[in-house]
Amino acid sequence: MVKQIKILLQNFPRKHLLAILMGATLLTVLSFLSNTNLQEREFTKDLSSSIDMNELLGLDEVEQLRIKDTINITAKRNDSLYTILKKIKVEDQNILKLINSKNSKLLSKIQVGNRFEVSLSDKKIITDLKYIKDFKSGVKATLQGDSYKIQTYELPLEKVNIYKKVLIEDSMYSAGLKAGIPDSVIMDIAYIYGWDIDFIHDIRPGDTYSLIYEEVLVDGQKEVDGNVLIAEFFNQGKLYTAIRYDLEPGRSEYFSPEGNNVKKAFLRSPVKFSYISSKYNLKRKHPILHTIRSHNGVDYAANRGSPVRTTGDGTVSFAGVKNGCGNEIEIKHSEDYSTRYCHLEDFNSRAKAGRKVKQGQTIGYVGSSGLATGAHLHYEFHVNGKHTDPLKVKFPDALPIDKNNKKDYTKHANKLIVSLKNYQGLTESLVLND
């Protein structure tokens, strides 16, 4: 009998034999512990606590949950969840487990620039994954047993109001930066007042503007600059007030205290960064032909290739080459209004006859085609088919506050106006006391 057992043990796989011996040892220990008193059990507990049970039992799963690295990676063009995870050496088996988990489709719509935050174990097993869509929301996946719990998340936001007042000495933009206003907020101000003020040509030293805008915080830390709530702009002695009002979810516009839309049907300038090289003049001497010919528009000198934007909504009625105008675009805005853009270097893809365009969209690029001495844009504004000085024409207004919203808007506007006046009074008081 002993001989037979010896032969069996010699031919038995070593790892299986080891497991049998360990099992027998464990049973012996358990039997011993069941017959000891409380003091002995406590002693045994202290002794066993020093034993590495992971090593004893060979449990890789426990070891895998020890986080070694947290990696941040940004999605690039043509990236998928698979390609992103392979970049950080995650095994196919682990990726498959993630993909086969419930709600994994939440991780399928990846956009360029979105970030992933991945926590990996020593064994390159994903313990936690966060797909960050923006500063406030995304998708997170957490390892739970044999699968991942995948769900969306939304971080709680806090909005605080910031007040600033700016004295312009040179430009609106540089003065705003000097006052500590973020770049994005300054550009919002330029957009809000872009229908009434040409910030290249109309600004004078001594002009001022003040505003209340939002800062968005997450966990007490600033993440982004929010909306401009109210602004006042003194330009050449004239006051322009703009108040933000939500017309419906996802759509807001700016209005005067009386409820008139600050937006106009047309932008004041078709080129953002330029200077006027030649004004509307019916008796101008042509720089090339040297004859007296009416100059039926305004010339904006700008760098070659500078974007040219349509000043109002409309339909492209012509895009091509026409006489001395060179590359030209004509836009019909209504039965009464049309605009013309000449000497373009090239056309934007949306500048095709019959295409509808929106105010502010790029339709072409500054050039010197046709009869031109240098790179510039010749811009014309027609009212009822007649040439009109673009710098002097009174633009039609956009729609005012609807009468159904007038009461609510008035209450909203008065509240913001009082808040702005309080800020202004407080800062002036502080200046006087200094």
ChimeraX attribute file (.defattr): number of C-alpha atoms within 10 A of each C-alpha:
attribute: neighborCount
match mode: 1-to-1
recipient: residues
	/A:1	5
	/A:2	7
	/A:3	8
	/A:4	8
	/A:5	9
	/A:6	10
	/A:7	10
	/A:8	11
	/A:9	12
	/A:10	10
	/A:11	9
	/A:12	11
	/A:13	10
	/A:14	11
	/A:15	9
	/A:16	10
	/A:17	14
	/A:18	12
	/A:19	12
	/A:20	12
	/A:21	12
	/A:22	14
	/A:23	12
	/A:24	12
	/A:25	12
	/A:26	12
	/A:27	12
	/A:28	11
	/A:29	12
	/A:30	11
	/A:31	11
	/A:32	11
	/A:33	15
	/A:34	9
	/A:35	10
	/A:36	12
	/A:37	9
	/A:38	10
	/A:39	9
	/A:40	11
	/A:41	15
	/A:42	12
	/A:43	10
	/A:44	14
	/A:45	12
	/A:46	10
	/A:47	10
	/A:48	11
	/A:49	9
	/A:50	8
	/A:51	10
	/A:52	10
	/A:53	11
	/A:54	12
	/A:55	10
	/A:56	9
	/A:57	10
	/A:58	11
	/A:59	11
	/A:60	11
	/A:61	12
	/A:62	9
	/A:63	14
	/A:64	17
	/A:65	19
	/A:66	15
	/A:67	17
	/A:68	14
	/A:69	13
	/A:70	14
	/A:71	12
	/A:72	12
	/A:73	16
	/A:74	15
	/A:75	18
	/A:76	14
	/A:77	9
	/A:78	9
	/A:79	14
	/A:80	16
	/A:81	17
	/A:82	14
	/A:83	13
	/A:84	16
	/A:85	19
	/A:86	13
	/A:87	9
	/A:88	14
	/A:89	12
	/A:90	18
	/A:91	14
	/A:92	12
	/A:93	10
	/A:94	15
	/A:95	16
	/A:96	12
	/A:97	15
	/A:98	24
	/A:99	18
	/A:100	13
	/A:101	16
	/A:102	13
	/A:103	16
	/A:104	17
	/A:105	11
	/A:106	16
	/A:107	20
	/A:108	12
	/A:109	8
	/A:110	19
	/A:111	15
	/A:112	11
	/A:113	14
	/A:114	15
	/A:115	19
	/A:116	22
	/A:117	16
	/A:118	21
	/A:119	21
	/A:120	23
	/A:121	17
	/A:122	13
	/A:123	16
	/A:124	18
	/A:125	23
	/A:126	27
	/A:127	19
	/A:128	21
	/A:129	21
	/A:130	21
	/A:131	24
	/A:132	20
	/A:133	15
	/A:134	11
	/A:135	14
	/A:136	15
	/A:137	14
	/A:138	20
	/A:139	18
	/A:140	21
	/A:141	24
	/A:142	17
	/A:143	18
	/A:144	10
	/A:145	8
	/A:146	8
	/A:147	17
	/A:148	23
	/A:149	16
	/A:150	22
	/A:151	16
	/A:152	15
	/A:153	14
	/A:154	11
	/A:155	11
	/A:156	10
	/A:157	15
	/A:158	14
	/A:159	16
	/A:160	13
	/A:161	14
	/A:162	16
	/A:163	17
	/A:164	18
	/A:165	21
	/A:166	20
	/A:167	18
	/A:168	21
	/A:169	14
	/A:170	13
	/A:171	15
	/A:172	23
	/A:173	16
	/A:174	14
	/A:175	19
	/A:176	23
	/A:177	14
	/A:178	12
	/A:179	13
	/A:180	11
	/A:181	21
	/A:182	13
	/A:183	13
	/A:184	13
	/A:185	19
	/A:186	18
	/A:187	14
	/A:188	13
	/A:189	21
	/A:190	16
	/A:191	13
	/A:192	22
	/A:193	23
	/A:194	20
	/A:195	19
	/A:196	18
	/A:197	19
	/A:198	16
	/A:199	19
	/A:200	15
	/A:201	11
	/A:202	10
	/A:203	19
	/A:204	18
	/A:205	13
	/A:206	14
	/A:207	19
	/A:208	21
	/A:209	21
	/A:210	20
	/A:211	25
	/A:212	22
	/A:213	20
	/A:214	18
	/A:215	17
	/A:216	19
	/A:217	19
	/A:218	15
	/A:219	10
	/A:220	10
	/A:221	11
	/A:222	14
	/A:223	14
	/A:224	15
	/A:225	19
	/A:226	17
	/A:227	16
	/A:228	22
	/A:229	19
	/A:230	24
	/A:231	25
	/A:232	20
	/A:233	21
	/A:234	17
	/A:235	20
	/A:236	13
	/A:237	11
	/A:238	8
	/A:239	11
	/A:240	17
	/A:241	21
	/A:242	27
	/A:243	26
	/A:244	20
	/A:245	19
	/A:246	11
	/A:247	14
	/A:248	8
	/A:249	6
	/A:250	6
	/A:251	8
	/A:252	11
	/A:253	17
	/A:254	25
	/A:255	23
	/A:256	18
	/A:257	18
	/A:258	13
	/A:259	21
	/A:260	16
	/A:261	18
	/A:262	23
	/A:263	24
	/A:264	19
	/A:265	17
	/A:266	23
	/A:267	22
	/A:268	22
	/A:269	25
	/A:270	23
	/A:271	24
	/A:272	17
	/A:273	14
	/A:274	18
	/A:275	14
	/A:276	15
	/A:277	13
	/A:278	14
	/A:279	17
	/A:280	20
	/A:281	14
	/A:282	12
	/A:283	12
	/A:284	16
	/A:285	14
	/A:286	14
	/A:287	12
	/A:288	9
	/A:289	9
	/A:290	9
	/A:291	11
	/A:292	12
	/A:293	14
	/A:294	13
	/A:295	20
	/A:296	22
	/A:297	25
	/A:298	21
	/A:299	22
	/A:300	23
	/A:301	21
	/A:302	23
	/A:303	15
	/A:304	16
	/A:305	15
	/A:306	22
	/A:307	22
	/A:308	23
	/A:309	22
	/A:310	28
	/A:311	26
	/A:312	23
	/A:313	18
	/A:314	21
	/A:315	20
	/A:316	23
	/A:317	18
	/A:318	18
	/A:319	19
	/A:320	17
	/A:321	16
	/A:322	14
	/A:323	10
	/A:324	13
	/A:325	21
	/A:326	20
	/A:327	24
	/A:328	26
	/A:329	27
	/A:330	21
	/A:331	26
	/A:332	20
	/A:333	20
	/A:334	12
	/A:335	9
	/A:336	11
	/A:337	18
	/A:338	24
	/A:339	23
	/A:340	20
	/A:341	28
	/A:342	30
	/A:343	28
	/A:344	30
	/A:345	21
	/A:346	19
	/A:347	20
	/A:348	14
	/A:349	9
	/A:350	15
	/A:351	26
	/A:352	18
	/A:353	15
	/A:354	15
	/A:355	13
	/A:356	16
	/A:357	22
	/A:358	14
	/A:359	15
	/A:360	17
	/A:361	18
	/A:362	21
	/A:363	23
	/A:364	27
	/A:365	27
	/A:366	28
	/A:367	24
	/A:368	22
	/A:369	23
	/A:370	18
	/A:371	16
	/A:372	19
	/A:373	10
	/A:374	15
	/A:375	22
	/A:376	29
	/A:377	34
	/A:378	27
	/A:379	22
	/A:380	21
	/A:381	21
	/A:382	19
	/A:383	15
	/A:384	11
	/A:385	12
	/A:386	11
	/A:387	16
	/A:388	16
	/A:389	19
	/A:390	20
	/A:391	14
	/A:392	9
	/A:393	12
	/A:394	11
	/A:395	16
	/A:396	10
	/A:397	14
	/A:398	13
	/A:399	14
	/A:400	17
	/A:401	21
	/A:402	12
	/A:403	10
	/A:404	8
	/A:405	11
	/A:406	14
	/A:407	12
	/A:408	11
	/A:409	23
	/A:410	14
	/A:411	10
	/A:412	15
	/A:413	23
	/A:414	13
	/A:415	11
	/A:416	18
	/A:417	19
	/A:418	11
	/A:419	15
	/A:420	21
	/A:421	11
	/A:422	12
	/A:423	19
	/A:424	17
	/A:425	12
	/A:426	11
	/A:427	15
	/A:428	11
	/A:429	11
	/A:430	10
	/A:431	9
	/A:432	7
	/A:433	7
	/A:434	5
